[in-house]
C-alpha cells in the first residue's frame, strides 16, 4: 500500500549509475553500534531503519570543594568533557537498484552479532526476502503493512514539529507547515499506492480501514503507460507537469458556452475527463494526456476522501503513498480537488517524512519491548537530508540527489517533552515570530548573518578545547557541514519545516555536537560567572538603599542591562571581545531611555501595588552578569513579596546561556551570601528546573514534563520570559492563560529596524489575558 507491489522492469536498466554516489559512512552512519533493523521495500524504493547508540562528548560542571577551590585560582566550578551514550534512530531511503550494494556494505560493517531478526514490510518484502536473509544472515519477520504505516504516521506527528504541511503551488512559499497538535487523534489517512486505502485513526492502536478504491497510483501508471508509452512513473509525472488538460478534457464551457450558474459550476470546471478525445479528429500530445489522466484520478480520490471525512466528521486528512511521494504536481492536483469539494472546509495535508512511515512503523513493532513511545524524540538536523522538492523545474541538482539517498535521524531526548499547561490555546500556538520560509528578504538577511558568524563560531569552538590538537580539524569539518546546510536552506528553505532563526540556531548546535563541540562557550561562561559573583552583594546593597518605586525600575533596568551580555549577538560579541572591561554599568548606559520600543512598565508597576502573585515561572537566558546581577535580584524581590519562583534554565548548552547544572552551583553560592535566596531554597519557595531545551530560543510546546508538573502544582500565575531568543525570535505573540512579562534588548540592527526601533531598543511587554481582571489599578491585554 505504501508503494507498488511490482518492480517496473525499466528500473533495473535506467541510466543512473548504480554505485553509491555519497560516502557510505555518511549514509549508513554508526553501523558498528547498530541493532534492531527494519526494512520497508516498495516497488521502486527501499527504506531501511535501525537503532544505534551514539557516543558523544558532553560538558559537565562540578562545584569545587573549599580545599580544591583555593588551588584552582578561585574558580567557582570546574568544567569537564565526558563521554555520554545516547540512542539514535536512523532511516535511509534509496532506490531498489542499490539494494544489493547496500546490503553488502551493511554486512561488512555490522559488528553487533546479537541482532537475529529484521522486521520487514511493504510489497517488495517477499520479493527480496531471500536476498536479505542470505546477505545479512538475519531472519526476515514480515509485519502488516497498514499497521506499520499507522504506527509510523503517529510517531512523526507526535515527535517532529512542522511534520505536516499544506501545499500551495502558486504561493511565495509552496510548503505551508502546520502547528503540531497536542492531540494528534482522530485523523483520516488516505494512502494512495496501487489502489487507495482510506483509514480512520482514533488512537495509537485503534484504526479502521473505512473505505478505498481500485483507482489509484497503479491506474495512473498503467493507463499512462498505455497512452504515452512511458514506462517510468516519475517520467509520466514529468510529462503531466508540462501538459494542458484542457486540450483533452471537456469543460463546462465547452458544453454550455460558459458557466452553469444555477448549479454553481464555473466554465473552467472539468465536465468530462478525456471528453474531447471522443469527438476531436486529431492527435493529442503525451503531456496533455498525462495531465488529463492525473486530474481524473486526483479528482476521484479527492472527492472520495472528502465524503469519508464528512461522514466521520474528521477535519484532518493526511495523504501519503507512492502516488504522492513529494511530487508537486500530484500534491497540487489533490489539494485543488479537496478545496473544490469541501469549499475550503478541509485541507489536504501532506507529510515531510511520508516515505519513511512504513519503515518507522516496522522498527517500532520490533522495538516494543523498549517502548520507544515513552520517550520524546527530536530530528537531528546534522544527519538528516531534509525535504527536497522533486519538481523537475526546481533545482535539478537536488532532484538528482533525491534519486540516490535520503536520510532521517532521530535522537532520543533525555527529557519527555510536553506543552506548557499555561498556553491559552496549544493548538494555535506558534513559537516563532518570523517565518523565513515565506519572508524572502528576512531569509536572505539571516542566512547571510549566520554565514558571516561562522568564522567566529569556529574560532570559539577551537579555543574551548585547547588541550585537543585535533580540535582545529574537527572545527573545519563543522564549518563545511554547517555551510552546506545553509546553502541547502538557501535553495530549499522548507527542508526542515518552517525556516526560522530558531531552526538556524538549532541546526548550528546540532552540527557542533556532531563534531564533539558540546559547549564552545564554557570557559567564557565560567569566567563571567566568577566575575559577576564578586559584585553581587554590592548590587543588592545599592538596590536596598532605594525607595520601593525606584527599586522596581532599577530591577527591571538590571534585567535588561544583564540581557545585553549575549555572545550570540554580533553587535555585543564585538564589544566584549574588543573591550574586556565592558561591564554592568556600561550596559545600562547602552539602553534606550523611556518610552521604550514596547513599553508597558507603568502597567507592571501598578500591578506590583496589588497582591503578590502566587508563583512566577521565569525562563532565564545568559550566564554571568545577566543571571547573577540582573535576574537573581529581580527574583529576590519577588520572593520578598511572598511570590514563589520557579527558575527554568536550559537542560543543555547553547551559546552562553546558563544551563541548569551551572545555575544550581551559582544559586548555592549566592545563597551562602544572601539570606533571602537561602530562605527561598530552604523553604522550597525557590525551585530550579530544567526546561528540556538546548536551544537559545524557546518552544513552549516542547518543555520538560517535570517543569509542566511543577507549574501545575505551584498554581503558577505569572510567566516571565527574558532575552531576544526566547521573547523576540520566539514567543513574542505567545498567548498565555495567566499574566506574562516579556523582557528583551534588541541587539541586532536589522531586527530593530524591522520592529521600528534601533540597536539596544527595549521590549518590555506585560500582558494580562483578555477577560481576566487585573490585580492592580491598570493592565494591558495582548494586542
MARROSE-800124 format. One record per residue (C-alpha): residue in one letter; z negated, y negated, x. Coordinates in steps of 0.5 Angstrom, whole numbers, padded with zeros to 4 digits, always signed. Last residue first. Layout:
N
AZYX ...
//
This chain:
783
X-0042-0086-0005 X-0049-0083-0005 X-0054-0086-0009 X-0058-0092-0006 X-0066-0093-0006 X-0071-0098-0008 X-0078-0099-0010 X-0080-0093-0007 X-0081-0086-0010 X-0074-0086-0012 X-0072-0082-0019 X-0067-0077-0018 X-0061-0078-0023 X-0056-0078-0017 X-0059-0075-0011 X-0062-0080-0006 X-0059-0082+0000 X-0061-0086+0007 X-0055-0087+0011 X-0056-0091+0018 X-0049-0091+0022 X-0050-0095+0028 X-0044-0098+0032 X-0044-0097+0039 X-0037-0098+0040 X-0034-0102+0034 X-0033-0101+0027 X-0028-0100+0021 X-0029-0093+0021 X-0022-0091+0024 X-0024-0097+0029 X-0031-0093+0031 X-0027-0087+0032 X-0022-0090+0037 X-0028-0093+0041 X-0032-0087+0041 X-0040-0087+0042 X-0041-0088+0034 X-0049-0088+0034 X-0052-0084+0029 X-0057-0083+0023 X-0056-0079+0017 X-0062-0079+0012 X-0063-0075+0006 X-0067-0074+0000 X-0066-0068-0004 X-0060-0064-0008 X-0056-0065-0002 X-0049-0068-0002 X-0045-0068+0005 X-0040-0073+0006 X-0042-0075+0013 X-0044-0068+0014 X-0039-0066+0020 X-0036-0071+0025 X-0041-0076+0023 X-0048-0073+0022 X-0048-0067+0026 X-0043-0069+0032 X-0045-0076+0032 X-0052-0075+0032 X-0058-0074+0027 X-0059-0070+0021 X-0065-0072+0017 X-0067-0067+0011 X-0072-0069+0006 X-0075-0065+0000 X-0077-0059+0003 X-0081-0054-0001 X-0084-0051+0005 X-0083-0044+0003 X-0076-0046+0001 X-0074-0049+0008 X-0078-0044+0011 X-0073-0039+0008 X-0067-0042+0010 X-0069-0043+0017 X-0071-0035+0017 X-0063-0034+0015 X-0061-0038+0021 X-0055-0043+0018 X-0048-0042+0016 X-0047-0046+0010 X-0050-0053+0013 X-0044-0053+0019 X-0047-0057+0024 X-0043-0060+0030 X-0045-0060+0038 X-0045-0052+0037 X-0049-0046+0038 X-0052-0045+0031 X-0057-0041+0028 X-0061-0047+0027 X-0067-0044+0031 X-0074-0046+0028 X-0080-0051+0031 X-0085-0052+0026 X-0090-0058+0025 X-0095-0057+0020 X-0098-0051+0022 X-0105-0053+0023 X-0105-0052+0031 X-0097-0055+0031 X-0099-0061+0028 X-0106-0062+0031 X-0102-0062+0038 X-0097-0067+0036 X-0102-0072+0033 X-0107-0070+0039 X-0101-0072+0044 X-0102-0070+0052 X-0102-0063+0051 X-0098-0063+0045 X-0092-0066+0049 X-0092-0060+0054 X-0092-0055+0048 X-0087-0059+0045 X-0082-0059+0051 X-0083-0052+0052 X-0081-0050+0045 X-0076-0055+0045 X-0072-0052+0051 X-0072-0045+0048 X-0070-0048+0041 X-0064-0051+0045 X-0063-0059+0046 X-0056-0061+0046 X-0053-0063+0053 X-0046-0060+0052 X-0048-0054+0047 X-0053-0048+0049 X-0055-0043+0044 X-0060-0043+0038 X-0059-0050+0037 X-0065-0054+0034 X-0068-0055+0027 X-0075-0059+0027 X-0079-0057+0021 X-0084-0063+0019 X-0090-0063+0014 X-0091-0070+0011 X-0098-0073+0011 X-0096-0080+0014 X-0099-0078+0021 X-0094-0072+0021 X-0088-0077+0019 X-0090-0082+0025 X-0090-0076+0030 X-0083-0074+0028 X-0081-0081+0029 X-0085-0081+0036 X-0081-0074+0037 X-0074-0076+0035 X-0073-0082+0040 X-0077-0082+0047 X-0077-0074+0047 X-0071-0072+0043 X-0066-0077+0045 X-0069-0079+0052 X-0068-0072+0055 X-0064-0067+0050 X-0059-0068+0045 X-0059-0067+0038 X-0064-0065+0032 X-0063-0063+0025 X-0070-0065+0022 X-0073-0062+0016 X-0078-0066+0012 X-0083-0063+0008 X-0088-0066+0002 X-0085-0073+0003 X-0090-0079+0003 X-0092-0083-0003 X-0088-0090-0003 X-0088-0095+0002 X-0084-0091+0006 X-0078-0091+0000 X-0078-0099+0001 X-0077-0098+0009 X-0071-0093+0007 X-0068-0098+0002 X-0068-0103+0007 X-0065-0099+0012 X-0059-0097+0008 X-0054-0100+0013 X-0047-0097+0015 X-0044-0101+0020 X-0050-0104+0022 X-0053-0111+0019 X-0056-0111+0024 X-0055-0112+0031 X-0051-0107+0035 X-0054-0102+0040 X-0053-0103+0047 X-0059-0107+0048 X-0063-0100+0046 X-0059-0096+0051 X-0062-0101+0056 X-0069-0100+0054 X-0068-0092+0054 X-0065-0092+0061 X-0059-0093+0066 X-0062-0092+0073 X-0057-0087+0074 X-0051-0092+0073 X-0044-0089+0075 X-0045-0082+0072 X-0049-0084+0066 X-0044-0090+0064 X-0038-0085+0065 X-0042-0080+0061 X-0043-0085+0055 X-0036-0087+0054 X-0034-0080+0055 X-0038-0078+0049 X-0040-0070+0050 X-0046-0073+0055 X-0050-0076+0050 X-0055-0081+0051 X-0054-0086+0046 X-0058-0082+0041 X-0064-0084+0044 X-0062-0091+0042 X-0061-0089+0035 X-0068-0085+0035 X-0072-0091+0038 X-0068-0096+0034 X-0071-0092+0028 X-0078-0092+0031 X-0078-0099+0032 X-0076-0101+0025 X-0082-0097+0023 X-0086-0100+0028 X-0085-0107+0026 X-0087-0105+0019 X-0093-0102+0021 X-0095-0107+0026 X-0094-0106+0033 X-0099-0103+0038 X-0098-0096+0036 X-0091-0097+0038 X-0093-0099+0045 X-0098-0093+0046 X-0092-0088+0044 X-0087-0091+0049 X-0092-0091+0055 X-0095-0084+0053 X-0087-0081+0053 X-0085-0085+0059 X-0086-0079+0064 X-0083-0074+0059 X-0077-0077+0060 X-0076-0076+0067 X-0077-0068+0066 X-0073-0068+0060 X-0067-0071+0064 X-0068-0067+0070 X-0068-0060+0066 X-0062-0063+0061 X-0058-0065+0067 X-0059-0058+0070 X-0057-0054+0064 X-0051-0058+0063 X-0046-0052+0064 X-0050-0047+0060 X-0046-0041+0059 X-0041-0041+0064 X-0039-0034+0064 X-0032-0034+0064 X-0031-0032+0056 X-0037-0037+0055 X-0033-0043+0057 X-0028-0041+0053 X-0032-0040+0047 X-0035-0047+0048 X-0028-0050+0048 X-0026-0047+0042 X-0033-0049+0039 X-0031-0056+0041 X-0024-0056+0038 X-0027-0053+0032 X-0032-0058+0031 X-0027-0064+0032 X-0023-0061+0026 X-0017-0056+0025 X-0017-0053+0019 X-0016-0045+0020 X-0016-0042+0027 X-0008-0043+0028 X-0007-0049+0023 X-0005-0054+0028 X+0000-0049+0031 X+0004-0054+0035 X-0001-0058+0038 X-0006-0052+0037 X-0002-0048+0041 X-0002-0053+0047 X-0010-0054+0046 X-0011-0046+0047 X-0007-0046+0053 X-0011-0052+0056 X-0017-0048+0054 X-0014-0042+0058 X-0012-0045+0064 X-0018-0049+0065 X-0023-0043+0064 X-0019-0040+0069 X-0020-0046+0074 X-0027-0045+0072 X-0027-0038+0074 X-0024-0039+0081 X-0029-0045+0082 X-0035-0041+0080 X-0033-0035+0085 X-0038-0038+0091 X-0044-0037+0086 X-0050-0041+0089 X-0048-0048+0086 X-0047-0045+0079 X-0048-0052+0074 X-0044-0056+0079 X-0038-0051+0077 X-0039-0052+0070 X-0039-0060+0071 X-0033-0060+0075 X-0029-0056+0070 X-0032-0060+0064 X-0030-0067+0068 X-0023-0064+0069 X-0022-0062+0062 X-0024-0069+0059 X-0017-0071+0058 X-0015-0065+0055 X-0020-0066+0050 X-0018-0073+0048 X-0011-0072+0048 X-0012-0067+0043 X-0017-0072+0039 X-0011-0077+0039 X-0006-0072+0037 X-0010-0070+0031 X-0012-0077+0029 X-0005-0079+0028 X-0003-0072+0025 X-0008-0072+0019 X-0007-0066+0015 X-0009-0061+0020 X-0014-0066+0023 X-0018-0065+0017 X-0024-0071+0018 X-0031-0071+0016 X-0032-0063+0017 X-0038-0059+0013 X-0034-0058+0006 X-0039-0056+0001 X-0035-0055-0006 X-0038-0048-0007 X-0045-0050-0004 X-0046-0055-0009 X-0052-0059-0008 X-0054-0056-0001 X-0061-0056-0001 X-0061-0048+0000 X-0058-0049+0007 X-0053-0043+0006 X-0054-0037+0010 X-0053-0034+0017 X-0056-0027+0020 X-0058-0029+0027 X-0056-0026+0034 X-0048-0026+0032 X-0044-0020+0032 X-0037-0023+0035 X-0031-0022+0032 X-0024-0022+0036 X-0017-0022+0033 X-0011-0020+0037 X-0003-0021+0036 X+0002-0017+0040 X+0009-0017+0040 X+0013-0020+0034 X+0008-0026+0034 X+0011-0028+0041 X+0018-0028+0039 X+0016-0033+0033 X+0011-0037+0037 X+0017-0038+0042 X+0022-0040+0036 X+0018-0045+0034 X+0019-0047+0026 X+0026-0045+0024 X+0025-0038+0024 X+0018-0038+0020 X+0014-0034+0023 X+0008-0039+0023 X+0002-0036+0027 X-0005-0035+0025 X-0010-0034+0031 X-0009-0031+0038 X-0016-0029+0038 X-0020-0028+0045 X-0022-0035+0046 X-0023-0036+0039 X-0028-0031+0038 X-0029-0031+0030 X-0036-0030+0028 X-0040-0024+0025 X-0046-0024+0021 X-0050-0018+0021 X-0053-0013+0015 X-0045-0012+0014 X-0045-0008+0020 X-0049-0002+0017 X-0050+0002+0024 X-0049+0008+0020 X-0043+0005+0016 X-0039+0005+0023 X-0033+0009+0021 X-0032+0006+0014 X-0033-0001+0017 X-0027+0001+0022 X-0023+0004+0016 X-0024-0003+0013 X-0022-0007+0019 X-0016-0003+0020 X-0014-0004+0013 X-0015-0012+0013 X-0012-0013+0019 X-0005-0016+0016 X-0009-0021+0012 X-0012-0024+0017 X-0010-0031+0015 X-0011-0030+0008 X-0007-0032+0002 X-0009-0035-0005 X-0004-0037-0010 X-0008-0042-0015 X-0010-0041-0022 X-0010-0047-0027 X-0004-0050-0024 X+0001-0049-0031 X-0001-0042-0030 X+0006-0039-0031 X+0009-0045-0026 X+0004-0045-0021 X+0004-0038-0020 X+0011-0037-0019 X+0011-0043-0014 X+0006-0040-0010 X+0009-0033-0010 X+0016-0037-0008 X+0013-0041-0003 X+0009-0035+0000 X+0015-0031+0001 X+0019-0036+0004 X+0013-0038+0009 X+0012-0031+0012 X+0005-0029+0013 X+0006-0022+0012 X+0007-0023+0005 X+0012-0017+0003 X+0007-0012+0007 X+0001-0013+0003 X-0003-0019+0001 X-0004-0024-0005 X-0011-0026-0007 X-0013-0029-0014 X-0019-0033-0015 X-0019-0035-0022 X-0021-0029-0026 X-0022-0029-0033 X-0020-0021-0034 X-0014-0022-0038 X-0012-0029-0035 X-0012-0026-0028 X-0008-0020-0031 X-0003-0024-0034 X-0003-0029-0028 X-0001-0023-0023 X+0004-0020-0028 X+0007-0027-0028 X+0007-0028-0020 X+0010-0021-0019 X+0016-0022-0024 X+0017-0029-0021 X+0017-0026-0014 X+0022-0020-0015 X+0027-0025-0018 X+0026-0031-0013 X+0027-0026-0007 X+0033-0023-0010 X+0036-0030-0012 X+0035-0032-0004 X+0038-0025-0002 X+0044-0026-0006 X+0045-0033-0004 X+0044-0031+0004 X+0049-0026+0003 X+0054-0030+0000 X+0057-0029-0006 X+0064-0027-0007 X+0068-0030-0013 X+0070-0029-0020 X+0064-0031-0024 X+0062-0027-0030 X+0057-0022-0028 X+0055-0025-0022 X+0053-0032-0025 X+0046-0028-0029 X+0044-0026-0022 X+0037-0027-0025 X+0037-0030-0032 X+0034-0037-0035 X+0032-0039-0028 X+0029-0046-0029 X+0033-0052-0027 X+0034-0055-0034 X+0027-0056-0036 X+0024-0051-0041 X+0019-0054-0046 X+0021-0050-0051 X+0023-0056-0056 X+0026-0059-0049 X+0031-0054-0047 X+0033-0058-0041 X+0041-0059-0040 X+0047-0056-0041 X+0044-0051-0046 X+0047-0045-0042 X+0048-0047-0035 X+0042-0052-0036 X+0037-0046-0037 X+0039-0043-0030 X+0044-0037-0029 X+0042-0035-0022 X+0048-0033-0016 X+0049-0040-0014 X+0043-0043-0016 X+0039-0038-0011 X+0041-0042-0005 X+0040-0039+0001 X+0038-0040+0008 X+0031-0037+0007 X+0034-0031+0004 X+0037-0029+0010 X+0031-0030+0014 X+0028-0026+0009 X+0033-0020+0010 X+0032-0021+0018 X+0025-0020+0017 X+0026-0013+0013 X+0031-0010+0017 X+0037-0006+0015 X+0042-0012+0012 X+0048-0009+0009 X+0047-0015+0004 X+0047-0012-0003 X+0045-0005-0001 X+0040-0007+0004 X+0037-0013-0001 X+0036-0008-0006 X+0032-0003-0002 X+0028-0009+0002 X+0027-0013-0005 X+0025-0006-0009 X+0021-0004-0003 X+0017-0010-0003 X+0015-0010-0010 X+0018-0007-0017 X+0014-0001-0018 X+0009-0005-0022 X+0001-0005-0022 X-0005-0005-0026 X-0013-0005-0027 X-0014-0002-0020 X-0022-0002-0020 X-0027-0005-0015 X-0034-0004-0014 X-0037-0002-0007 X-0038-0009-0005 X-0038-0013-0012 X-0033-0014-0017 X-0026-0013-0014 X-0020-0013-0019 X-0014-0009-0016 X-0007-0010-0018 X-0002-0006-0014 X+0005-0007-0013 X+0010-0003-0010 X+0013-0002-0003 X+0007-0006-0001 X+0005-0012-0005 X-0003-0012-0006 X-0005-0017-0011 X-0013-0017-0010 X-0016-0021-0016 X-0023-0024-0015 X-0031-0023-0017 X-0034-0024-0012 X-0034-0028-0006 X-0041-0031-0007 X-0043-0037-0002 X-0035-0039-0003 X-0032-0041+0004 X-0028-0047+0003 X-0021-0047+0002 X-0015-0048+0008 X-0009-0052+0006 X-0003-0049+0010 X+0003-0053+0010 X+0000-0059+0012 X+0004-0065+0011 X+0006-0062+0004 X+0013-0059+0003 X+0011-0052+0004 X+0004-0052+0001 X+0001-0045+0002 X-0006-0045-0001 X-0011-0042+0004 X-0016-0036+0005 X-0020-0035+0012 X-0023-0042+0012 X-0029-0040+0014 X-0029-0032+0017 X-0035-0028+0015 X-0035-0027+0008 X-0028-0027+0006 X-0026-0023+0013 X-0031-0017+0011 X-0029-0017+0003 X-0022-0016+0005 X-0023-0011+0010 X-0027-0007+0005 X-0022-0008+0000 X-0016-0006+0004 X-0021+0000+0007 X-0022+0003+0000 X-0015+0002-0002 X-0012+0006+0004 X-0017+0012+0003 X-0019+0014+0010 X-0016+0019+0014 X-0020+0022+0020 X-0016+0023+0026 X-0019+0028+0031 X-0019+0025+0038 X-0016+0027+0044 X-0013+0021+0046 X-0005+0022+0047 X-0005+0029+0043 X-0009+0027+0037 X-0005+0020+0036 X+0001+0024+0037 X-0001+0029+0032 X-0003+0024+0027 X+0003+0019+0027 X+0007+0021+0021 X+0000+0022+0017 X-0003+0015+0019 X+0004+0012+0017 X+0002+0010+0010 X-0004+0007+0012 X-0011+0009+0014 X-0014+0012+0020 X-0021+0013+0023 X-0021+0016+0030 X-0026+0021+0032 X-0029+0024+0038 X-0032+0018+0041 X-0038+0020+0046 X-0032+0020+0052 X-0033+0013+0053 X-0029+0011+0059 X-0022+0010+0056 X-0018+0006+0061 X-0012+0012+0062 X-0012+0014+0054 X-0012+0007+0052 X-0006+0005+0056 X-0002+0012+0054 X-0004+0010+0046 X-0001+0003+0047 X+0006+0006+0050 X+0006+0011+0045 X+0005+0005+0039 X+0010+0000+0042 X+0016+0001+0037 X+0010+0001+0032 X+0010-0006+0032 X+0003-0009+0034 X-0003-0012+0031 X-0010-0011+0035 X-0017-0012+0032 X-0023-0012+0037 X-0030-0012+0034 X-0036-0015+0039 X-0043-0013+0040 X-0047-0017+0045 X-0050-0015+0052 X-0054-0020+0056 X-0054-0021+0063 X-0059-0027+0066 X-0058-0034+0068 X-0065-0037+0070 X-0067-0044+0069 X-0074-0046+0071 X-0079-0050+0067 X-0083-0057+0067 X-0081-0059+0074 X-0086-0062+0079 X-0082-0060+0085 X-0083-0053+0084 X-0089-0051+0088 X-0093-0055+0084 X-0090-0052+0078 X-0092-0045+0080 X-0099-0046+0080 X-0099-0049+0074 X-0095-0044+0070 X-0088-0045+0070 X-0084-0045+0063 X-0078-0041+0062 X-0071-0043+0060 X-0065-0038+0059 X-0058-0039+0060 X-0054-0033+0058 X-0049-0029+0062 X-0044-0024+0059 X-0044-0016+0058 X-0039-0014+0052 X-0041-0008+0048 X-0035-0005+0044 X-0032-0004+0037 X-0025-0002+0036 X-0019-0003+0031 X-0012-0002+0032 X-0007-0005+0027 X+0000-0001+0027 X+0006-0005+0024 X+0013-0002+0022 X+0012+0003+0016 X+0004+0002+0016 X-0001+0005+0021 X-0008+0003+0020 X-0012+0005+0026 X-0020+0006+0027 X-0024+0007+0034 X-0031+0008+0034 X-0033+0006+0042 X-0030+0001+0047 X-0034+0000+0053 X-0028+0001+0058 X-0024-0002+0053 X-0026-0009+0054 X-0020-0012+0052 X-0014-0009+0050 X-0009-0015+0050 X-0011-0019+0056 X-0012-0013+0060 X-0005-0010+0058 X-0002-0017+0061 X+0003-0019+0055 X+0010-0017+0055 X+0008-0009+0054 X+0015-0006+0055 X+0019-0004+0049 X+0024-0010+0050 X+0027-0012+0043 X+0034-0010+0042 X+0033-0006+0036 X+0033+0001+0036 X+0027+0004+0034 X+0026-0001+0028 X+0033+0001+0026 X+0031+0007+0023 X+0026+0004+0018 X+0020+0007+0018 X+0018+0009+0011 X+0011+0008+0008 X+0012+0001+0007 X+0006-0003+0008 X-0001-0005+0006 X+0000+0000+0000 
//
